[in-house]
Amino acid sequence: MFPFAWVVMNSFRTRQYILTESFRFPTSPTLENYFNAFIKIDIWRAYANSFIVSTSVAALTVFLAGLAAFGLTRYIFRGHSILISIVYGCLMISVYSTIIPVFSLLLKLNLINTLVGLILPVTAGSLAFAMVVLIAYMWGIPRDLEEAAFIDGCNVFQICFKIIFPLSRSAFATVAIFSFLWSYNDLFTQLFILRQKQTWTINRLLNEISSMYGTDYGLMAASITLVVIPVLIVYIFLQKHIIKGLTAGAIKG
């Protein structure tokens, strides 16, 4: 916690005091750095873009991975084991090895410098992990519930959305949280796809601040604080869902 506390303390100092008293508690705190963050560099727009991207990625990942996990755990078909192996194998593929073909494809589709162009590849990159978590969880749901629902007249979609999905809400919460945080913190993909200022997310803006205002440590500290706080809030309030979702499908019985 010390590095974060140190950044927060320095965000309330002027530039001259950061260089001389950076490890002391601020005796004359100021909000000038936060004022500059919201006025000078238009951090509100970047915040809005970040939450649009992260929320969209989390929603798409939960929906698509949920449907895929339902099909792979409740039905056995030819090539089933091969498909499961491919899903697990996708975890070994790094985003660094796919960025060139992804960028080329987005360029042909005219999606560079758009939020949609960022949402789609980040969602695709999150699906493998999401499917692994959901598959492990759904394997543990008894098939007796499914059979009872069929007897009561439920069709496949009703079983999926009214029985399996509600019972898997802890795993879905884990997938949604991780997808949100990963997309929120994914600077690498954002650097390639978001080139115009109006499309920048909060991390893309922070990277630009470190280039344009490299000596304004107060502004950088305030901006870093504003970037980290939402992530901390999400984790603090939802950490029990993260732990429960990751461990619930680990053992049976």
Contacts in CASP RR format, 6 or more apart in sequence:
PFRMAT RR
TARGET T0000
AUTHOR 0000-0000-0000
METHOD contacts of the structure
MODEL  1
MFPFAWVVMNSFRTRQYILTESFRFPTSPTLENYFNAFIKIDIWRAYANS
FIVSTSVAALTVFLAGLAAFGLTRYIFRGHSILISIVYGCLMISVYSTII
PVFSLLLKLNLINTLVGLILPVTAGSLAFAMVVLIAYMWGIPRDLEEAAF
IDGCNVFQICFKIIFPLSRSAFATVAIFSFLWSYNDLFTQLFILRQKQTW
TINRLLNEISSMYGTDYGLMAASITLVVIPVLIVYIFLQKHIIKGLTAGA
IKG
4 228 0 8 1.000
6 22 0 8 1.000
6 23 0 8 1.000
7 221 0 8 1.000
7 224 0 8 1.000
7 225 0 8 1.000
7 228 0 8 1.000
8 221 0 8 1.000
8 225 0 8 1.000
9 25 0 8 1.000
9 26 0 8 1.000
10 18 0 8 1.000
10 22 0 8 1.000
10 26 0 8 1.000
10 217 0 8 1.000
10 218 0 8 1.000
10 221 0 8 1.000
11 33 0 8 1.000
11 34 0 8 1.000
11 218 0 8 1.000
11 221 0 8 1.000
11 222 0 8 1.000
11 224 0 8 1.000
11 225 0 8 1.000
12 26 0 8 1.000
12 29 0 8 1.000
12 30 0 8 1.000
12 31 0 8 1.000
12 33 0 8 1.000
13 21 0 8 1.000
13 22 0 8 1.000
13 26 0 8 1.000
13 29 0 8 1.000
13 30 0 8 1.000
13 33 0 8 1.000
13 218 0 8 1.000
13 221 0 8 1.000
14 30 0 8 1.000
14 32 0 8 1.000
14 218 0 8 1.000
15 215 0 8 1.000
15 216 0 8 1.000
15 217 0 8 1.000
15 218 0 8 1.000
17 26 0 8 1.000
17 28 0 8 1.000
18 217 0 8 1.000
18 218 0 8 1.000
18 221 0 8 1.000
19 217 0 8 1.000
33 218 0 8 1.000
33 219 0 8 1.000
33 221 0 8 1.000
33 222 0 8 1.000
34 222 0 8 1.000
34 226 0 8 1.000
36 219 0 8 1.000
36 222 0 8 1.000
37 43 0 8 1.000
37 219 0 8 1.000
37 222 0 8 1.000
37 223 0 8 1.000
37 226 0 8 1.000
38 44 0 8 1.000
40 219 0 8 1.000
41 205 0 8 1.000
41 209 0 8 1.000
41 219 0 8 1.000
41 223 0 8 1.000
43 202 0 8 1.000
43 205 0 8 1.000
43 223 0 8 1.000
43 226 0 8 1.000
45 198 0 8 1.000
45 200 0 8 1.000
46 200 0 8 1.000
46 201 0 8 1.000
46 202 0 8 1.000
46 204 0 8 1.000
46 205 0 8 1.000
47 202 0 8 1.000
47 226 0 8 1.000
49 115 0 8 1.000
49 199 0 8 1.000
49 200 0 8 1.000
49 201 0 8 1.000
49 202 0 8 1.000
50 184 0 8 1.000
50 201 0 8 1.000
50 202 0 8 1.000
50 203 0 8 1.000
52 115 0 8 1.000
53 115 0 8 1.000
53 118 0 8 1.000
53 119 0 8 1.000
53 122 0 8 1.000
53 183 0 8 1.000
53 184 0 8 1.000
53 201 0 8 1.000
54 179 0 8 1.000
54 180 0 8 1.000
54 181 0 8 1.000
54 183 0 8 1.000
54 184 0 8 1.000
55 180 0 8 1.000
56 115 0 8 1.000
56 119 0 8 1.000
56 123 0 8 1.000
57 119 0 8 1.000
57 122 0 8 1.000
57 123 0 8 1.000
57 126 0 8 1.000
57 179 0 8 1.000
57 180 0 8 1.000
57 182 0 8 1.000
57 183 0 8 1.000
58 175 0 8 1.000
58 176 0 8 1.000
58 177 0 8 1.000
58 179 0 8 1.000
58 180 0 8 1.000
58 183 0 8 1.000
59 176 0 8 1.000
60 119 0 8 1.000
60 123 0 8 1.000
61 123 0 8 1.000
61 126 0 8 1.000
61 127 0 8 1.000
61 130 0 8 1.000
61 175 0 8 1.000
61 176 0 8 1.000
61 179 0 8 1.000
62 130 0 8 1.000
62 172 0 8 1.000
62 175 0 8 1.000
62 176 0 8 1.000
62 179 0 8 1.000
64 123 0 8 1.000
64 127 0 8 1.000
65 126 0 8 1.000
65 127 0 8 1.000
65 130 0 8 1.000
65 131 0 8 1.000
65 134 0 8 1.000
65 175 0 8 1.000
66 130 0 8 1.000
66 131 0 8 1.000
66 134 0 8 1.000
66 165 0 8 1.000
66 168 0 8 1.000
66 172 0 8 1.000
67 160 0 8 1.000
68 87 0 8 1.000
68 127 0 8 1.000
68 131 0 8 1.000
68 134 0 8 1.000
69 131 0 8 1.000
69 134 0 8 1.000
69 135 0 8 1.000
69 137 0 8 1.000
69 138 0 8 1.000
70 138 0 8 1.000
70 160 0 8 1.000
70 164 0 8 1.000
70 165 0 8 1.000
72 80 0 8 1.000
72 83 0 8 1.000
72 84 0 8 1.000
72 87 0 8 1.000
72 131 0 8 1.000
72 135 0 8 1.000
73 135 0 8 1.000
73 138 0 8 1.000
73 139 0 8 1.000
73 141 0 8 1.000
74 138 0 8 1.000
74 143 0 8 1.000
74 146 0 8 1.000
74 159 0 8 1.000
74 164 0 8 1.000
84 135 0 8 1.000
87 128 0 8 1.000
87 131 0 8 1.000
87 132 0 8 1.000
87 135 0 8 1.000
88 128 0 8 1.000
88 132 0 8 1.000
89 128 0 8 1.000
90 127 0 8 1.000
90 128 0 8 1.000
91 128 0 8 1.000
91 129 0 8 1.000
91 132 0 8 1.000
93 128 0 8 1.000
95 125 0 8 1.000
95 186 0 8 1.000
95 188 0 8 1.000
95 189 0 8 1.000
96 188 0 8 1.000
98 121 0 8 1.000
99 188 0 8 1.000
99 189 0 8 1.000
99 192 0 8 1.000
102 121 0 8 1.000
103 112 0 8 1.000
103 192 0 8 1.000
103 193 0 8 1.000
106 112 0 8 1.000
106 117 0 8 1.000
106 120 0 8 1.000
106 121 0 8 1.000
106 193 0 8 1.000
109 117 0 8 1.000
111 117 0 8 1.000
111 120 0 8 1.000
111 193 0 8 1.000
112 193 0 8 1.000
112 195 0 8 1.000
113 193 0 8 1.000
113 194 0 8 1.000
113 195 0 8 1.000
113 196 0 8 1.000
113 199 0 8 1.000
114 199 0 8 1.000
115 199 0 8 1.000
117 193 0 8 1.000
118 189 0 8 1.000
118 190 0 8 1.000
118 193 0 8 1.000
118 194 0 8 1.000
118 199 0 8 1.000
118 201 0 8 1.000
119 183 0 8 1.000
121 189 0 8 1.000
121 193 0 8 1.000
122 182 0 8 1.000
122 183 0 8 1.000
122 186 0 8 1.000
122 189 0 8 1.000
123 179 0 8 1.000
126 178 0 8 1.000
126 179 0 8 1.000
126 182 0 8 1.000
126 183 0 8 1.000
129 175 0 8 1.000
129 178 0 8 1.000
130 175 0 8 1.000
130 178 0 8 1.000
130 179 0 8 1.000
133 171 0 8 1.000
133 174 0 8 1.000
133 175 0 8 1.000
133 245 0 8 1.000
133 246 0 8 1.000
134 168 0 8 1.000
134 171 0 8 1.000
134 172 0 8 1.000
134 175 0 8 1.000
136 171 0 8 1.000
136 249 0 8 1.000
136 250 0 8 1.000
137 168 0 8 1.000
137 170 0 8 1.000
137 171 0 8 1.000
137 245 0 8 1.000
137 248 0 8 1.000
137 249 0 8 1.000
138 164 0 8 1.000
138 168 0 8 1.000
138 171 0 8 1.000
139 249 0 8 1.000
139 252 0 8 1.000
140 249 0 8 1.000
140 252 0 8 1.000
141 164 0 8 1.000
141 167 0 8 1.000
141 168 0 8 1.000
145 163 0 8 1.000
145 167 0 8 1.000
146 159 0 8 1.000
146 163 0 8 1.000
146 164 0 8 1.000
149 158 0 8 1.000
149 159 0 8 1.000
149 162 0 8 1.000
149 163 0 8 1.000
150 159 0 8 1.000
154 162 0 8 1.000
154 163 0 8 1.000
165 172 0 8 1.000
170 241 0 8 1.000
170 244 0 8 1.000
170 245 0 8 1.000
170 248 0 8 1.000
171 245 0 8 1.000
171 248 0 8 1.000
171 249 0 8 1.000
173 238 0 8 1.000
173 241 0 8 1.000
173 242 0 8 1.000
173 245 0 8 1.000
174 241 0 8 1.000
174 242 0 8 1.000
174 244 0 8 1.000
174 245 0 8 1.000
174 246 0 8 1.000
177 234 0 8 1.000
177 235 0 8 1.000
177 238 0 8 1.000
177 241 0 8 1.000
177 242 0 8 1.000
178 242 0 8 1.000
180 234 0 8 1.000
181 231 0 8 1.000
181 234 0 8 1.000
181 235 0 8 1.000
184 201 0 8 1.000
184 202 0 8 1.000
184 203 0 8 1.000
184 230 0 8 1.000
184 231 0 8 1.000
185 203 0 8 1.000
185 231 0 8 1.000
186 203 0 8 1.000
187 203 0 8 1.000
187 204 0 8 1.000
187 207 0 8 1.000
190 200 0 8 1.000
190 201 0 8 1.000
190 203 0 8 1.000
190 204 0 8 1.000
191 204 0 8 1.000
191 207 0 8 1.000
194 200 0 8 1.000
194 201 0 8 1.000
194 204 0 8 1.000
200 208 0 8 1.000
202 226 0 8 1.000
202 227 0 8 1.000
203 227 0 8 1.000
205 223 0 8 1.000
206 220 0 8 1.000
206 223 0 8 1.000
206 224 0 8 1.000
206 227 0 8 1.000
209 219 0 8 1.000
209 220 0 8 1.000
209 223 0 8 1.000
210 220 0 8 1.000
213 219 0 8 1.000
213 220 0 8 1.000
214 220 0 8 1.000
235 242 0 8 1.000
END
